[in-house]
Structure formats: C-alpha cells, structure tokens
Amino acid sequence: MTRRHVRVVGAMLQNEMGRYLITQRPPTASLPLLWEFPGGRVEEGEQDTVALARELLEEMGVQIQVLEQVMHTHHEYPTYDIDFRVFRCRLSHPDAEIHHLRVHDHRWVALEEMGQYRFPDADAKTLARLLDLDH
C-alpha cells in the first residue's frame, strides 16, 4: 500500500509587536483544536506561494505578501507523510481584521508563549527550529 504524501505550506506572520500569528484547527478537522501556523495544502500544479496566499484568504479573509521560505521539514504521521514548507509573510494591510472563516480561533503569540499551545507534530518541529533560530 502506497503512503499518501501531502505538501503543506505555512505562514510565519509577525506583527509590529514581534508576535506570531497562530490559528486553531476547527473541532471537525483532522487533528482537531490543535494550534498551527496558518496555511494549508498545496493543490496539484499550484505554486507554494500561490497556495499560501489562497489558503489565508479562504481561512481568514486576509491578503498576504509571501516573502522568502524560512523552513522546510518532513514529518511522518501514521498513515501519511507531510512535506511542510514555512514562508515568512506579511499582511498586505497590517490593520486587516482576521475572520474565522475556516479556523476556530487565532492568537498573536510571543515566541516564549508558544509552549502554552498544543501543535501538531509537523508544526512542533518547525516551532522548535524557529525557537532555536531566535535564541
């Protein structure tokens, strides 16, 4: 049986106060109510940056500028593999209101507060790298 491979992109969005945007997965999603960097799956034939901008618009109604890729990791879940790429991003309109269209909740969190939130394993790996990069 062939394992499923899923390509996922995430946004590392930092506000002017140095806090990062994290979102909570809906209660009906896989890995329900865990926190993550906003983003989602890349569709077949779609570029990572296009997918990331599309996902944030669909999930929260915000437009972003996707900047450079900052991290890339692989993670094996029991039934599928994740190819996870994180990009530094910024809101196109810094005062844009974040809507909960396809997310349960959101927070702007300082790096030292991230440990108070439960992340899926792939995001946790990225978070560990982020914490190591900034300290």
Salt bridges, closest charged atoms under 4 A:
GLU36 OE1 - ARG25 NH1 3.00
GLU43 OE2 - ARG54 NH2 3.97
GLU46 OE2 - ARG54 NE 2.76
ASP48 OD2 - ARG7 NH2 2.65
ASP48 OD2 - ARG85 NE 3.93
GLU55 OE2 - ARG54 NH1 3.09
GLU58 OE1 - ARG54 NH1 3.17
GLU58 OE1 - ARG102 NH1 3.16
GLU68 OE2 - ARG88 NE 2.69
ASP81 OD1 - ARG3 NH2 2.67
ASP81 OD2 - HIS5 ND1 3.42
ASP83 OD2 - ARG7 NH1 3.49
ASP83 OD1 - HIS72 NE2 2.44
ASP83 OD2 - ARG85 NH2 3.40
ASP105 OD1 - HIS100 NE2 3.95
ASP105 OD2 - ARG107 NH1 2.62
GLU113 OE1 - ARG19 NH1 2.73
ASP121 OD2 - HIS75 NE2 3.69
